[in-house]
Amino acid sequence: MLYGYIMLDTNRLRVFRAVVASGSVGAAATHLGYTPSAISQQIAALQRETGLTLFEKSGRGITATATGRVLAAESDELMGNLSRLSALVDDLRDGRSIGLSIGCFASAGQIWMPPVAKALREEFPDALVTFNLNELGEPSLGHRPEIDVRTEAIDGPVMTLPGHERHVLHEESYYLVMPRDHALSDREEIPLSSIAQEPWVDNDRSDSTCSKIVARACRAAGFSPRYVARCEDHYTAIAMVGAGVGVTVLPRLPLVRVTEDVTFARLVEPEPRRRIVAIVRDGVRSSPVAARALELLDHAAAQQHDTGRVRVGD
């Protein structure tokens, strides 16, 4: 038996997704610069093309059917890939024949990526390097950057993905961040159990790898943190510590640059630690700009490990 397949018109699919996202034909027409009649014609043609009922009447307007919502969701990766392909065509037309996408978490973006970007700009002036914050959830394989810098627990499962290699950049400890006048501020190392009664400032409200590492270490030390403030980022949390609200626990990288009203000491017994890895798409290393980016990231990690400061490109 022969099975046919449907050649979808991607422009009709884009119009359909705009109607689903905006909630009405009129709003989609405004966003896309079409007339409502043209939008309706595109939707009708897509329904004929697919043989699916994608919308149903709802009051004076329309709403996506369950089938329509599934098609909209499942087309995310396709449309993302088409967008990247279109951008590549533009780059090639404009003479920018090389490019690179790098994903990273916030502190790596703040500390490591600017000098990496500067060095790449000097060595590959025609390259376009895109930096994406990857803390907003796990991307699909089609949306993952070519180099994706992420964290994992030292004693946890390692990240492996089909079509990607794993490149270890760095391992680091966690530190107690406290006001400079704190009773423990003269210590270089602090047993985790000794801060069980301290007021804590949460620096990561999401269920991230970083927060899981801290929570697991606290359980091993026999307590749960007593949070008095919850923040969504380490910048705010450090400011809270400086104001005397409480203490917070962070890995070493975000502490490369801190304000003068806080200090920090390494936590031990147990010692929470994390690993920073680059998930590299297969074949990416053949690109000179990507290969150099990995070298620069290795250098940045080594510099930070040795001195706490970062200088890239030497």
LUMPA-662574 format. One record per residue (C-alpha): x negated, y, z; residue number from 1; residue in one letter. Coordinates in Angstrom, 2 decimals. Layout:
N
R       px       py       pz    n  res
R        X        Y        Z  NUM    A
...
This chain:
314
R       px       py       pz    n  res
R     0.00     0.00     0.00    1    M
R    -1.26     3.47    -0.88    2    L
R    -0.86     6.25     1.64    3    Y
R    -0.70     9.81     0.42    4    G
R    -2.09    12.80     2.22    5    Y
R    -1.00    16.42     2.39    6    I
R    -3.16    19.28     1.16    7    M
R    -2.18    22.07     3.53    8    L
R    -2.36    25.68     2.41    9    D
R    -4.55    27.24     5.09   10    T
R    -3.07    30.71     4.61   11    N
R     0.43    29.33     5.27   12    R
R    -0.97    27.56     8.31   13    L
R    -2.47    30.84     9.54   14    R
R     0.88    32.61     9.08   15    V
R     2.67    29.79    10.91   16    F
R     0.27    30.01    13.85   17    R
R     0.75    33.78    14.01   18    A
R     4.52    33.34    14.29   19    V
R     4.10    30.74    17.04   20    V
R     1.62    32.93    18.94   21    A
R     3.59    36.18    18.63   22    S
R     7.01    34.63    19.14   23    G
R     8.77    36.22    16.17   24    S
R     8.59    36.74    12.43   25    V
R     8.64    40.51    12.85   26    G
R     5.71    40.58    15.27   27    A
R     3.67    38.25    13.07   28    A
R     4.41    40.43    10.04   29    A
R     3.14    43.48    11.91   30    T
R    -0.04    41.73    13.05   31    H
R    -0.84    40.30     9.61   32    L
R     0.23    43.29     7.52   33    G
R     2.95    41.34     5.67   34    Y
R     6.66    41.99     5.27   35    T
R     9.03    39.82     7.35   36    P
R    10.37    38.40     4.07   37    S
R     6.89    37.30     3.00   38    A
R     6.34    35.65     6.39   39    I
R     9.63    33.75     6.10   40    S
R     8.72    32.59     2.59   41    Q
R     5.34    31.28     3.82   42    Q
R     7.00    29.40     6.69   43    I
R     9.62    27.87     4.38   44    A
R     6.90    26.76     1.96   45    A
R     4.86    25.17     4.79   46    L
R     7.92    23.25     6.00   47    Q
R     8.50    21.94     2.47   48    R
R     4.80    21.13     2.15   49    E
R     4.70    19.12     5.38   50    T
R     8.25    17.78     5.45   51    G
R     8.48    18.98     9.05   52    L
R    10.95    21.21    10.85   53    T
R     8.63    23.71    12.51   54    L
R    11.15    26.26    13.81   55    F
R    14.74    26.34    14.97   56    E
R    17.14    29.22    15.46   57    K
R    17.24    30.73    18.93   58    S
R    19.68    33.59    19.41   59    G
R    18.88    36.20    16.77   60    R
R    15.38    34.84    16.21   61    G
R    13.53    31.55    15.90   62    I
R    11.43    29.40    18.21   63    T
R     8.90    26.69    17.46   64    A
R    10.13    23.12    17.70   65    T
R     8.20    20.53    19.69   66    A
R     6.75    19.37    16.36   67    T
R     5.75    22.92    15.51   68    G
R     4.02    23.40    18.84   69    R
R     2.03    20.20    18.33   70    V
R     0.93    21.30    14.86   71    L
R    -0.11    24.72    16.17   72    A
R    -2.16    23.19    18.99   73    A
R    -3.78    20.51    16.84   74    E
R    -4.81    23.04    14.19   75    S
R    -6.93    25.08    16.63   76    D
R   -10.17    23.27    15.83   77    E
R    -9.54    23.34    12.07   78    L
R    -8.89    27.08    12.04   79    M
R   -11.92    27.70    14.24   80    G
R   -14.12    25.77    11.82   81    N
R   -12.65    27.65     8.86   82    L
R   -13.36    30.94    10.61   83    S
R   -16.98    29.96    11.17   84    R
R   -17.28    28.81     7.54   85    L
R   -15.89    32.14     6.37   86    S
R   -18.40    33.98     8.56   87    A
R   -21.20    31.84     7.10   88    L
R   -20.12    32.77     3.57   89    V
R   -20.18    36.45     4.55   90    D
R   -23.67    36.04     6.03   91    D
R   -24.95    34.31     2.91   92    L
R   -23.43    37.01     0.70   93    R
R   -25.08    39.72     2.81   94    D
R   -28.45    37.99     2.75   95    G
R   -28.32    36.68     6.33   96    R
R   -29.15    33.05     5.60   97    S
R   -29.94    32.00     9.17   98    I
R   -27.92    32.16    12.34   99    G
R   -27.45    30.45    15.69  100    L
R   -24.76    30.13    18.34  101    S
R   -25.77    29.74    22.00  102    I
R   -23.38    29.01    24.85  103    G
R   -24.31    29.80    28.44  104    C
R   -22.97    30.46    31.93  105    F
R   -23.00    33.96    33.43  106    A
R   -26.31    33.99    35.31  107    S
R   -28.17    32.40    32.39  108    A
R   -26.61    35.03    30.16  109    G
R   -27.78    37.79    32.49  110    Q
R   -31.31    36.55    33.23  111    I
R   -32.47    34.30    30.38  112    W
R   -30.62    35.37    27.25  113    M
R   -31.61    39.05    26.84  114    P
R   -35.36    38.33    26.54  115    P
R   -34.60    35.29    24.37  116    V
R   -32.47    37.47    22.09  117    A
R   -35.15    40.15    21.97  118    K
R   -37.86    37.68    20.96  119    A
R   -35.63    36.11    18.30  120    L
R   -34.76    39.56    16.96  121    R
R   -38.46    40.38    16.58  122    E
R   -39.42    37.06    14.99  123    E
R   -36.29    36.50    12.85  124    F
R   -34.93    39.96    11.97  125    P
R   -32.36    38.55     9.52  126    D
R   -30.90    36.05    12.00  127    A
R   -27.53    36.60    13.64  128    L
R   -27.46    35.03    17.12  129    V
R   -24.07    34.66    18.82  130    T
R   -23.85    34.22    22.60  131    F
R   -20.71    32.67    24.09  132    N
R   -19.76    32.41    27.76  133    L
R   -18.95    28.73    28.36  134    N
R   -17.51    28.89    31.88  135    E
R   -13.90    29.12    30.68  136    L
R   -13.48    25.39    30.13  137    G
R   -14.93    22.53    28.13  138    E
R   -14.87    23.24    24.38  139    P
R   -13.91    20.68    21.78  140    S
R   -16.76    19.20    19.77  141    L
R   -15.89    21.40    16.80  142    G
R   -16.09    24.57    18.89  143    H
R   -19.23    23.76    20.88  144    R
R   -22.16    26.13    20.19  145    P
R   -25.23    24.73    18.47  146    E
R   -27.15    25.15    21.74  147    I
R   -24.93    24.93    24.83  148    D
R   -26.65    25.68    28.16  149    V
R   -24.80    24.04    31.05  150    R
R   -25.27    22.78    34.60  151    T
R   -24.96    19.35    36.17  152    E
R   -25.50    17.83    39.60  153    A
R   -28.89    16.18    40.17  154    I
R   -27.22    13.08    41.60  155    D
R   -24.17    13.16    39.33  156    G
R   -23.38    11.86    35.85  157    P
R   -25.45    13.29    33.00  158    V
R   -23.73    15.04    30.14  159    M
R   -23.83    13.06    26.89  160    T
R   -21.89    13.86    23.73  161    L
R   -21.73    12.12    20.36  162    P
R   -23.68    14.02    17.75  163    G
R   -25.67    15.94    20.36  164    H
R   -28.94    15.54    22.25  165    E
R   -29.61    16.56    25.84  166    R
R   -32.56    18.87    26.56  167    H
R   -33.45    19.43    30.24  168    V
R   -34.47    23.02    30.98  169    L
R   -34.71    23.40    34.74  170    H
R   -33.87    22.09    38.21  171    E
R   -33.31    24.36    41.17  172    E
R   -32.21    24.48    44.80  173    S
R   -29.36    26.38    46.44  174    Y
R   -29.87    29.26    48.85  175    Y
R   -28.03    30.94    51.67  176    L
R   -27.45    34.59    50.74  177    V
R   -27.05    36.77    53.84  178    M
R   -27.30    40.39    55.00  179    P
R   -30.85    41.54    55.73  180    R
R   -30.03    41.94    59.43  181    D
R   -28.64    38.39    59.75  182    H
R   -29.97    36.29    62.63  183    A
R   -31.39    33.73    60.16  184    L
R   -32.96    36.27    57.79  185    S
R   -36.52    35.46    58.93  186    D
R   -36.24    31.78    57.92  187    R
R   -37.61    30.31    54.69  188    E
R   -35.50    27.16    55.02  189    E
R   -32.14    26.72    56.76  190    I
R   -30.42    23.41    57.61  191    P
R   -26.98    23.42    56.03  192    L
R   -25.29    22.36    59.26  193    S
R   -26.55    25.51    61.01  194    S
R   -24.20    27.70    58.95  195    I
R   -21.07    25.62    59.56  196    A
R   -19.53    28.35    61.74  197    Q
R   -20.51    31.27    59.52  198    E
R   -17.85    33.26    57.65  199    P
R   -18.26    32.28    53.98  200    W
R   -17.64    34.29    50.81  201    V
R   -16.61    32.07    47.89  202    D
R   -18.39    33.03    44.66  203    N
R   -16.60    30.64    42.28  204    D
R   -12.87    30.02    42.60  205    R
R   -12.86    27.53    39.73  206    S
R   -13.53    23.84    40.20  207    D
R   -16.94    24.17    38.54  208    S
R   -20.03    21.98    38.78  209    T
R   -21.66    24.60    41.00  210    C
R   -18.79    24.68    43.50  211    S
R   -18.60    20.87    43.55  212    K
R   -22.31    20.62    44.40  213    I
R   -21.89    22.99    47.35  214    V
R   -18.72    21.29    48.59  215    A
R   -20.32    17.83    48.45  216    R
R   -23.40    19.03    50.36  217    A
R   -21.21    20.59    53.05  218    C
R   -19.27    17.35    53.46  219    R
R   -22.57    15.48    53.83  220    A
R   -23.53    17.96    56.56  221    A
R   -20.25    17.26    58.34  222    G
R   -18.21    20.42    57.79  223    F
R   -16.02    22.40    55.41  224    S
R   -16.85    26.07    54.80  225    P
R   -14.72    28.67    56.59  226    R
R   -13.95    31.11    53.80  227    Y
R   -12.98    34.67    54.69  228    V
R   -13.07    36.04    51.12  229    A
R   -12.77    34.47    47.68  230    R
R   -14.38    36.00    44.58  231    C
R   -14.46    34.85    40.97  232    E
R   -18.10    35.72    40.30  233    D
R   -21.42    35.88    42.10  234    H
R   -21.89    39.61    41.46  235    Y
R   -18.87    40.46    43.63  236    T
R   -19.77    37.81    46.21  237    A
R   -23.29    39.22    46.66  238    I
R   -21.83    42.71    47.08  239    A
R   -19.49    41.32    49.75  240    M
R   -22.47    39.80    51.57  241    V
R   -24.32    43.11    51.40  242    G
R   -21.31    44.82    52.96  243    A
R   -21.39    42.38    55.89  244    G
R   -18.27    40.38    55.00  245    V
R   -20.01    37.00    55.33  246    G
R   -22.56    34.72    53.69  247    V
R   -22.50    32.92    50.36  248    T
R   -24.39    30.01    48.79  249    V
R   -25.89    30.28    45.30  250    L
R   -28.51    28.55    43.16  251    P
R   -31.80    30.32    42.53  252    R
R   -31.14    31.75    39.07  253    L
R   -28.48    34.34    40.06  254    P
R   -30.84    35.57    42.80  255    L
R   -33.58    36.72    40.44  256    V
R   -32.01    40.17    40.71  257    R
R   -30.27    41.02    43.98  258    V
R   -29.62    44.24    45.86  259    T
R   -31.88    45.32    48.72  260    E
R   -29.18    44.85    51.35  261    D
R   -29.28    41.02    51.09  262    V
R   -31.89    38.31    51.48  263    T
R   -31.85    34.55    50.95  264    F
R   -33.39    31.30    52.18  265    A
R   -33.41    27.77    50.75  266    R
R   -30.87    25.31    52.16  267    L
R   -32.03    21.87    53.32  268    V
R   -30.76    18.80    55.22  269    E
R   -29.20    18.04    52.79  270    P
R   -30.69    20.09    49.98  271    E
R   -28.11    20.90    47.29  272    P
R   -29.68    21.06    43.83  273    R
R   -28.57    21.43    40.24  274    R
R   -30.00    20.74    36.80  275    R
R   -29.70    23.10    33.83  276    I
R   -29.55    21.40    30.44  277    V
R   -29.13    22.43    26.82  278    A
R   -26.71    20.31    24.81  279    I
R   -28.14    20.58    21.28  280    V
R   -26.20    19.64    18.18  281    R
R   -27.93    16.97    16.05  282    D
R   -29.97    18.49    13.24  283    G
R   -30.14    21.94    14.83  284    V
R   -33.85    21.61    15.65  285    R
R   -34.61    21.64    11.92  286    S
R   -33.68    25.33    11.93  287    S
R   -36.72    27.50    12.77  288    P
R   -34.61    29.97    14.74  289    V
R   -33.00    27.19    16.81  290    A
R   -36.32    25.46    17.46  291    A
R   -37.81    28.75    18.60  292    R
R   -34.78    29.48    20.79  293    A
R   -35.32    26.20    22.63  294    L
R   -39.00    27.05    23.12  295    E
R   -38.03    30.44    24.52  296    L
R   -35.47    28.88    26.86  297    L
R   -38.09    26.40    28.10  298    D
R   -40.47    29.29    28.73  299    H
R   -37.82    31.34    30.53  300    A
R   -36.97    28.39    32.77  301    A
R   -40.64    27.76    33.58  302    A
R   -41.26    31.43    34.36  303    Q
R   -38.24    31.58    36.64  304    Q
R   -39.33    28.39    38.39  305    H
R   -42.84    29.69    39.04  306    D
R   -42.22    33.33    39.93  307    T
R   -38.53    34.04    40.25  308    G
R   -38.96    36.58    37.43  309    R
R   -38.38    36.05    33.75  310    V
R   -40.60    37.20    30.88  311    R
R   -40.15    35.58    27.49  312    V
R   -42.19    35.62    24.31  313    G
R   -45.75    35.57    25.71  314    D
